[in-house]
């Protein structure tokens, strides 16, 4: 698995779905569709997206890992 960072390329809004897709090995489009469908359910999906946007480092700013 790769590190959870927002990619520099392939973003649509903030890169959160692209980062999650890369982490779990699915396409970014699939992850975006899953997110949009989950917004139809009650819950804090949009707040979680905003929190990940703030908390996940951008790929260009992330320090290289020693692992």
C-alpha positions, 0 to 999 in steps of 0.5 A: 500500500502507498502512503496516504497523501493527496496526489499532485496530478489527477485531482478534481477538487482536492485530491481526497478521492484520488488519494483514497483510490491510490491507497486502496488500489481502485480507480479514482473514478470508482472512488468518486462514484462511491463517495457521491453515492454515499452522500445519498445516505445520512451521515457526516460524509461531507464533513469527513471529506473536508477533514481529510482535505485539511489533514492529508498532506499534499504529495508535493509537500509530503516529506519522503518517507524513510520506509 
